[in-house]
Amino acid sequence: MTNFSVESLANALENTKVSSSGVSLAGKSLKLNTEEDAKTVTEEIDKCTKLEYLNLEGNTLGVDASKAIAKSLEKHPEFKRALWKDMFTGRMKTEIPKALEYLGTGLVTAGARLTELDLSDNAFGPIGVEGLAALLRSSSCYALEELRLNNNGLGITGGKLLAQALTDCYNSSKNQGKPLALKVFIAGRNRLENEGAKALAAVFKKIQTLEEVAMPQNGIYHVGITALSDAFTHNKSLQILNLNDNTFGSQGAEAIAKVLPNLQNLKEINFGDCLLKTKGAILLAEGLKDGHKHLETLILESNEIKSQGGLALAEAMTNKTKLKSFLLDANQFGGNGAADIKSKLKALGKLNVLGSLDDNESEEESEDDDSKGEDSEDDENDQSVVIEEIVEADQITVEEFLKTPSVQNFLRLGEEKEQLILQEAKKNAEIQVDTYISILMKVTALSDNDSESEVTESASKIAENLYKELFVWAQKHDALSTVNNSILVNLGLIKCEDREFKPTWNLTGCFASLKEISKRNLIPESTKDTLKVFMQREIDLNSDNLQLKKDILAILT
C-alpha cells in the first residue's frame, strides 16, 4: 500500500512548479498521511534554494506528513509565505492542532519571518487555534502583514483565543523594538458574534496599521460593530472594509458612520445585507459626504433601505471622482424611488456606476421602526445563553441531526454547526450526489421557520455554501445533468426510479431557500433552464407552494 501511495504521489507531482522563490503543490489533491507519503513533497522543498513560499492548497495533510514537511522547513530561514488553504479535508479535528504545531515549530526552528499566513477553508474550529497559537506568539510572526483565516469555524471561543495570541505577538514584538504591523486581516464566515468581534477589536486598536479588514457573515450585532468601529478610528490607513451580512441596525450604523470621516483612505466598503434600514443609510450618507475621494466601491445591497435613504446616499457620492461601483439592489425604493435615485446619479454624472436595481422591492407607506431589529437582537442575546447551556449539556452529532433534522436538533449541533454539516456532506472528499443533496434538503427545509429566526438565518447560510460547493463540483466533473436530476427528485418535481422514495422534508423551506439562491447568481445555466421548465409545469398544474415557484421562475427568467 505504501509503495502504491508513493508512486501515485510521484506521478501527481510530475508537473509541480518549482521556482527560485518557492514551491506550489496547489490543487494536486494529494493525501499525505505518513512521512513516507510526504517524501516527494519534502524533496521538492529541499531542492528549492530560496523557499520564500509553500503553497499546499487543496491537499490533505496528516500529523506524520506534517512532521516530515516541518523538518524540511527547518532548513529555510528565508521562508515568508505560508499558503495553506484547504489542506485538512477529511481530517479529524484532533489531528489538525498537532499538524499545525509541527508546521509552526518547523518555521520557528528555521528562524523564518512570515509576512503572509493563509489557513482559510480549514474547518479546525477553536481547537485549531490552540495548535496555531504558539506560532502566532513566536518571533516568526513578528513581521506578519497578512493573516487570512476565512471559513475556519472559529466561533466565539476561537475568536478570543486568536485575539489573545495576536495580543501576545504584538506585545512581544513591541518589546523587541518593532511591533506587529498587520495590514490584512480576513476572518469571514466564522460565527465570531459580538464577543469574538470585541476581542479582535481590542487587538486592532493596538495594531493601528490595518489596510484591509474582511469579517463578513459572522453574526455580529451593533455591540460588536460599535467595538470594531472604535478600533477602526485607530487604523487610518484602512482601504478595504467588508462587514457584509452582519447586523448593524441603526445603532451599529451610527457607530460606523461616526468613524467614517476619519477613514479617508477607504477604497472599498461592503456593508451589504447588514439591516441598515433607512435611518442607517442616512447616517452612513452623512459620514461619507465629505472627502473619501479614493472611494471606488460601495456595496449596500439588501438593507431594507427606502427611497429617502437611497437619495441621501446618492447625494453623498457627489465628490467621489474615483467611484466605479455603487450597488443598491434588493432594497425598498419602489419604482418612483428607484427612478429618483437614477435621476440624482445622472445629474451627478455617475449613473454608469450604479448596479442593477432589478430586485428593488416596493416601498411601503410607512417606515418600519428601526429599533425593531435591535430589540430582536436583545431578545436573541437573552435567549442565546439558554441555547448555549442546552447545547453544551446535550450536544449531538451531525449524524444524529441528519437522522432527525428538527429545529431543536439543529440548535443542539452547537456553534460549529456550519462546519460540521459541510464536513459531513463532503467527508469522503468526492461528493456523492444523492447523499449530498439529501443533506442539502434537510438543511434547507429549516429555512422557513418564523418562530426561530436564528435557525432560518443559519440554515440559509449553510444552504448557500452547500449549493456553491455542489455546482462548482458538478461543473468541474461534468456532472450537472446528474445533479439537476437529483435536485428535481428531492424537490418532489419528478419521480425517483426508486418508487418508494418520497421527500420527507419541509418542501416549503426547500423552495424558499432555492428562491434566495436564485437571486445570488449561483446557479449554472443548464440548471436554470431545467428548473424553469419544471417550475412552469408546476404553475400550470396549480401545485403546492405556488407563489414560491412563481417567484423562482420570475427570478430565473
C-alpha positions in Angstrom: 0.0 0.0 0.0 2.8 2.4 0.9 4.7 1.8 -2.4 1.5 2.4 -4.4 0.9 5.6 -2.5 4.4 7.0 -3.1 4.2 6.1 -6.8 0.9 7.9 -7.1 2.4 11.0 -5.4 5.3 10.9 -7.8 3.0 10.9 -10.8 0.9 13.6 -9.4 4.0 15.8 -8.8 5.4 15.4 -12.3 4.3 18.9 -13.2 4.9 20.6 -9.8 6.1 24.1 -10.4 9.3 24.8 -8.5 10.9 28.2 -8.9 13.7 30.0 -7.2 11.3 31.6 -4.8 9.1 28.8 -3.7 7.1 25.5 -4.3 3.5 25.2 -5.3 1.5 22.0 -4.9 -1.8 23.7 -5.2 -4.7 21.6 -6.4 -2.8 18.3 -6.6 -5.3 16.5 -4.3 -2.5 14.7 -2.5 -3.4 12.6 0.5 -0.4 12.8 2.7 -0.7 10.5 5.8 2.8 9.2 6.6 6.3 10.6 6.5 6.9 8.3 3.5 3.9 9.9 1.7 5.4 13.3 2.3 8.8 12.3 0.9 8.2 13.5 -2.6 7.0 16.9 -1.2 9.9 17.3 1.1 12.3 16.5 -1.7 10.8 19.4 -3.8 11.2 21.7 -0.8 14.8 20.6 -0.2 15.6 21.3 -3.9 14.4 24.8 -3.7 17.4 27.1 -2.9 15.2 30.0 -1.9 12.0 28.9 -0.4 10.0 32.1 0.1 6.6 30.4 -0.2 5.0 27.0 0.1 1.5 26.5 -1.4 -0.3 23.4 -0.1 -3.8 24.4 -1.0 -6.2 21.6 -2.0 -4.2 18.7 -0.5 -4.7 17.0 2.8 -2.1 16.5 5.5 -2.0 14.1 8.4 0.1 14.5 11.5 3.1 12.4 10.4 3.3 14.0 7.0 3.2 17.5 8.6 6.0 16.5 10.9 8.1 15.5 7.8 7.3 18.7 6.0 8.1 20.7 9.1 11.6 19.1 9.2 12.3 20.3 5.7 11.0 23.8 6.5 13.6 24.0 9.3 16.3 24.4 6.6 14.7 27.6 5.2 15.1 30.8 7.3 14.2 32.8 4.2 10.6 31.4 4.3 7.9 34.2 4.2 4.6 33.0 2.9 2.6 30.0 4.2 -0.2 29.5 1.7 -2.0 26.7 3.4 -5.7 26.9 2.5 -7.9 23.9 2.4 -5.3 21.3 3.5 -7.0 19.3 6.1 -10.0 17.9 4.2 -11.3 14.7 5.8 -9.0 15.0 8.9 -10.2 14.5 12.4 -10.2 17.7 14.5 -7.8 16.1 16.9 -5.3 15.7 14.1 -5.2 19.3 12.9 -3.8 21.0 16.1 -0.9 18.6 16.2 -0.2 19.1 12.5 -0.3 22.9 12.9 2.0 22.6 15.9 4.6 20.7 13.9 4.5 23.1 11.0 4.8 26.1 13.3 7.7 24.5 15.1 9.5 24.0 11.8 9.2 27.7 11.0 10.3 28.8 14.4 13.3 26.5 14.4 14.2 27.9 11.0 14.1 31.4 12.3 11.6 32.2 9.5 9.9 35.6 9.4 6.4 35.2 7.9 4.8 38.0 6.0 1.7 36.0 5.0 -0.2 33.2 6.7 -3.3 31.8 4.9 -5.2 29.0 6.6 -8.6 29.7 5.1 -11.1 27.0 4.4 -9.7 24.6 7.0 -12.6 23.7 9.4 -10.4 23.4 12.5 -12.5 25.5 14.9 -11.3 26.7 18.3 -9.1 23.6 18.8 -7.2 24.5 15.7 -6.4 28.0 17.1 -4.8 26.2 20.1 -2.5 24.4 17.7 -1.7 27.6 15.8 -1.3 29.9 18.9 2.4 29.0 19.5 3.3 30.1 16.0 1.3 33.3 16.3 3.0 34.2 19.5 6.5 33.4 18.2 9.1 35.7 16.6 8.2 34.0 13.3 5.1 36.2 13.2 6.6 39.5 14.4 6.8 40.7 10.7 3.4 39.2 9.7 1.5 41.5 7.3 -1.4 39.3 6.1 -3.4 36.9 8.2 -6.2 35.0 6.3 -8.5 32.8 8.4 -11.7 32.7 6.3 -14.2 30.0 6.9 -12.4 28.2 9.8 -15.4 27.7 12.2 -13.6 29.7 14.9 -16.7 30.6 16.9 -16.6 32.9 19.9 -14.0 30.8 21.7 -11.7 30.6 18.7 -12.0 34.3 18.1 -11.0 35.1 21.7 -8.1 32.6 21.5 -6.9 34.2 18.3 -7.2 37.7 19.8 -5.1 36.7 22.8 -2.4 35.1 20.6 -2.2 38.2 18.4 -2.1 40.5 21.5 0.8 38.5 22.9 2.6 38.7 19.5 2.1 42.4 19.4 3.4 42.9 22.9 6.4 40.7 22.4 7.3 42.2 19.1 7.0 45.7 20.5 9.4 44.8 23.3 11.8 43.8 20.6 11.6 47.3 19.1 9.3 46.7 16.1 5.7 46.0 16.9 3.5 43.7 14.8 2.3 45.8 11.8 -0.5 43.7 10.4 -2.0 45.1 7.2 -4.6 42.5 6.1 -7.0 40.6 8.4 -9.5 38.2 6.8 -11.9 36.2 9.0 -15.2 35.8 7.2 -17.8 33.0 7.9 -16.5 32.2 11.4 -19.5 33.0 13.6 -17.4 35.3 15.8 -20.5 37.1 17.1 -20.3 40.1 19.4 -17.9 38.6 21.9 -15.4 37.4 19.2 -15.6 40.8 17.4 -15.0 42.7 20.6 -11.9 40.6 21.4 -10.5 41.2 18.0 -11.4 44.9 18.1 -9.1 45.3 21.1 -6.2 43.9 19.0 -7.0 46.1 16.1 -6.9 49.1 18.4 -3.3 48.2 19.4 -2.0 47.4 15.9 -3.2 50.6 14.1 -1.7 49.5 10.7 -4.6 47.7 9.1 -5.3 48.4 5.4 -7.9 45.6 4.8 -10.4 44.0 7.2 -12.9 41.4 5.9 -15.3 39.9 8.5 -18.5 39.0 6.6 -21.1 36.5 7.8 -20.1 36.4 11.5 -23.4 37.1 13.3 -22.1 40.4 14.7 -24.7 42.8 16.0 -24.4 46.5 17.0 -22.4 45.8 20.1 -19.7 44.1 18.2 -20.0 46.6 15.3 -19.5 49.5 17.8 -16.4 47.9 19.2 -14.9 47.4 15.7 -15.8 51.0 14.7 -13.9 52.3 17.7 -10.9 50.2 16.7 -11.0 51.4 13.1 -10.6 55.0 14.2 -7.0 54.0 15.2 -6.4 52.4 11.8 -6.4 55.4 9.5 -4.7 53.6 6.6 -7.8 51.3 6.2 -8.6 50.9 2.5 -10.9 47.9 2.3 -13.7 47.2 4.8 -16.0 44.3 4.4 -18.6 43.6 7.1 -21.2 42.1 4.7 -24.0 40.0 6.2 -23.7 41.1 9.8 -26.5 43.1 11.6 -25.8 46.7 12.1 -29.2 48.2 12.9 -29.4 51.9 13.4 -27.0 51.8 16.4 -24.3 50.0 14.5 -24.8 52.3 11.6 -24.4 55.3 13.8 -21.2 53.9 15.3 -19.6 53.2 11.9 -20.9 56.5 10.5 -19.1 58.5 13.2 -15.7 57.0 12.3 -16.0 57.2 8.5 -14.8 60.8 8.4 -11.5 59.6 10.0 -11.1 56.9 7.3 -10.3 58.9 4.3 -8.2 56.2 2.6 -11.1 53.9 2.1 -11.4 52.4 -1.4 -13.9 49.6 -0.9 -16.8 49.4 1.5 -19.1 46.4 1.7 -22.0 46.7 4.1 -24.4 44.6 2.1 -27.1 42.7 3.9 -26.5 44.4 7.2 -30.0 45.6 8.1 -29.1 49.2 7.9 -32.6 50.3 7.0 -33.4 53.9 6.0 -32.1 55.5 9.2 -28.8 53.7 9.0 -28.4 54.6 5.3 -28.9 58.3 6.1 -26.4 58.1 8.9 -23.9 56.5 6.6 -24.5 59.1 3.9 -23.7 61.8 6.5 -20.5 60.0 7.4 -19.4 59.7 3.7 -20.5 63.0 2.3 -17.2 64.9 2.9 -14.0 63.6 1.5 -13.4 59.9 0.7 -12.0 60.9 -2.7 -10.4 57.5 -3.1 -13.6 55.5 -2.8 -14.1 53.1 -5.7 -16.7 50.6 -4.5 -19.7 51.0 -2.2 -21.9 47.9 -1.6 -25.2 48.5 0.3 -27.5 45.8 -1.2 -30.2 44.0 0.7 -30.6 46.5 3.6 -34.3 47.4 3.6 -33.4 51.0 2.6 -36.3 53.1 1.3 -36.1 56.0 -1.2 -35.2 58.7 1.4 -32.1 56.7 2.4 -31.2 55.9 -1.2 -31.3 59.5 -2.2 -29.2 60.6 0.7 -26.6 58.0 -0.3 -26.7 59.1 -3.9 -26.2 62.7 -2.8 -23.2 61.7 -0.7 -21.5 60.4 -3.9 -21.2 64.0 -5.3 -17.4 64.4 -4.9 -16.4 60.7 -5.3 -14.4 61.1 -8.6 -13.0 57.6 -8.5 -16.2 55.8 -7.8 -16.6 52.7 -10.1 -19.3 50.6 -8.5 -22.3 51.7 -6.3 -24.6 48.7 -5.5 -28.0 49.3 -4.0 -30.0 46.4 -5.3 -32.6 44.4 -3.2 -33.7 47.4 -1.1 -37.1 49.0 -0.9 -37.1 52.1 -3.1 -40.2 51.3 -5.1 -40.5 52.3 -8.8 -40.6 56.0 -8.1 -37.8 55.9 -5.6 -35.5 54.0 -7.9 -36.2 56.5 -10.7 -35.4 59.4 -8.4 -32.1 57.8 -7.4 -31.1 57.2 -11.0 -32.0 60.8 -11.8 -29.9 62.1 -9.0 -26.9 60.0 -10.1 -27.4 61.0 -13.7 -27.3 64.7 -12.7 -24.0 63.9 -10.8 -22.6 62.2 -13.9 -22.5 58.9 -12.0 -25.4 56.8 -13.4 -22.9 54.5 -15.0 -21.5 53.3 -11.6 -25.0 52.2 -10.3 -25.6 48.5 -10.3 -28.9 46.9 -11.2 -32.0 47.8 -9.3 -33.9 44.8 -10.7 -34.6 43.3 -7.3 -35.8 46.5 -5.8 -38.9 45.9 -3.7 -41.9 48.2 -3.3 -41.7 51.0 -0.8 -44.2 50.6 2.0 -46.3 53.6 3.0 -44.7 53.9 6.5 -41.2 53.4 7.6 -40.5 50.4 9.7 -39.4 51.1 13.3 -35.6 50.7 13.0 -35.4 49.8 16.7 -37.3 46.6 16.0 -34.2 44.8 14.7 -32.3 45.8 17.8 -35.0 44.7 20.1 -34.9 41.4 18.5 -31.2 41.3 18.9 -31.5 41.9 22.6 -34.1 39.1 22.7 -31.6 36.8 20.9 -28.8 37.7 23.2 -31.0 36.8 26.2 -32.0 33.5 24.6 -28.5 32.7 23.4 -27.4 32.0 27.0 -30.2 29.4 27.3 -29.4 27.9 23.9 -25.7 27.7 24.7 -26.5 25.9 28.0 -28.7 23.4 26.2 -26.1 22.8 23.5 -23.3 22.3 26.0 -25.3 20.0 28.2 -26.9 18.0 25.4 -24.9 18.4 22.2 -25.5 15.9 19.4 -23.5 14.7 16.4 -24.3 15.7 12.8 -25.2 12.1 12.1 -27.9 12.3 14.8 -29.2 15.6 13.4 -29.5 14.1 9.9 -31.5 11.2 11.2 -33.9 13.6 12.9 -33.4 17.1 11.2 -35.6 19.1 13.6 -35.1 22.7 14.7 -34.2 21.5 18.2 -31.5 19.1 16.9 -30.2 21.8 14.6 -29.6 24.0 17.6 -28.0 21.1 19.5 -25.2 20.9 16.9 -23.6 23.9 18.6 -21.9 26.9 17.3 -19.9 25.0 14.7 -22.9 23.5 13.0 -22.0 25.0 9.6 -18.6 23.4 9.5 -19.9 20.1 10.9 -22.6 19.9 8.2 -20.2 20.9 5.4 -17.7 18.3 6.5 -20.3 15.6 6.6 -21.5 16.5 3.1 -18.0 16.2 1.8 -16.5 13.7 4.2 -15.2 11.4 1.5 -13.7 14.4 -0.4 -15.6 13.3 -3.5 -19.2 14.4 -3.5 -21.8 11.5 -3.5 -24.6 13.4 -5.3 -27.7 11.7 -3.8 -26.3 11.8 -0.2 -25.1 15.4 -0.6 -28.4 16.7 -1.9 -30.3 14.8 0.8 -28.2 16.7 3.4 -28.8 19.9 1.5 -32.6 19.4 1.5 -32.7 18.6 5.3 -30.9 21.9 5.9 -32.9 24.0 3.5 -36.1 22.6 4.9 -35.4 24.7 8.0 -35.2 27.9 6.0 -38.9 28.6 6.6 -39.2 28.8 10.4 -40.8 32.0 11.5 -40.6 31.2 15.2 -36.8 30.6 15.2 -35.2 33.4 13.2 -31.7 32.2 14.3 -32.4 28.8 12.7 -33.7 30.3 9.5 -30.6 32.6 9.2 -28.1 29.9 9.9 -29.8 27.3 7.7 -29.9 29.7 4.8 -26.2 30.5 5.1 -25.3 26.8 5.2 -27.6 26.1 2.3 -25.9 28.8 0.2 -22.5 27.3 0.8 -23.7 23.7 0.1 -25.2 24.9 -3.2 -22.0 26.7 -4.1 -19.9 23.6 -3.4 -22.3 21.4 -5.3 -22.3 23.5 -8.5 -18.6 24.1 -8.5 -18.0 20.3 -8.2 -20.7 19.4 -10.8 -19.1 21.8 -13.4 -15.6 20.6 -12.7 -16.7 16.9 -13.1 -19.1 17.4 -15.9 -21.9 16.1 -13.7 -24.5 18.8 -14.0 -27.1 16.6 -15.6 -26.9 14.1 -12.7 -27.1 17.0 -10.1 -30.0 18.6 -11.9 -31.9 15.3 -11.9 -31.3 14.7 -8.2 -32.4 18.2 -7.3 -35.7 17.7 -9.1 -36.2 14.3 -7.4 -35.5 15.7 -3.9 -37.8 18.7 -4.5 -40.6 16.3 -5.5 -40.7 17.7 -9.0 -40.1 14.4 -10.7 -40.5 10.8 -9.5 -37.4 8.8 -8.4 -36.5 5.5 -10.1 -36.9 4.0 -6.6 -40.7 4.3 -6.5 -40.8 4.0 -2.7 -38.8 7.3 -2.3 -40.7 10.4 -1.3 -39.3 13.6 0.1 -39.8 13.7 3.9 -38.6 17.2 4.5 -40.5 20.5 4.5 -40.6 21.4 0.8 -41.8 25.0 1.6 -38.4 25.6 3.3 -36.6 24.0 0.4 -38.3 26.2 -2.2 -37.8 29.3 0.0 -34.1 28.5 0.1 -34.0 27.9 -3.7 -35.7 31.3 -4.2 -32.9 33.0 -2.3 -30.2 31.0 -4.1 -31.7 32.0 -7.4 -31.2 35.7 -6.6 -27.5 35.3 -6.0 -26.5 34.2 -9.4 -25.0 30.9 -8.2 -27.0 28.5 -10.5 -25.4 27.3 -13.8 -27.3 28.0 -17.0 -28.3 24.4 -17.6 -29.7 24.1 -14.1 -31.6 27.3 -14.6 -33.1 26.0 -17.8 -34.1 22.7 -16.2 -35.7 24.5 -13.2 -37.6 26.9 -15.5 -39.2 24.0 -17.3 -40.4 22.3 -14.2 -41.4 25.5 -12.4 -43.6 26.4 -15.3 -45.1 22.9 -15.3 -45.8 23.2 -11.5 -47.5 26.6 -12.1 -49.7 25.1 -14.9 -50.7 22.3 -12.5 -51.5 24.8 -9.8 -49.4 22.8 -7.3 -48.4 23.4 -3.7 -46.1 26.3 -2.8 -47.4 28.0 -6.0 -46.2 31.6 -5.1 -42.7 30.4 -4.3 -42.5 28.6 -7.6 -43.8 31.6 -9.5 -41.1 33.7 -7.7 -38.4 31.3 -8.6 -39.4 31.2 -12.3 -39.6 35.0 -12.4 -36.0 35.3 -11.0 -34.6 32.7 -13.3 -36.3 34.1 -16.4 
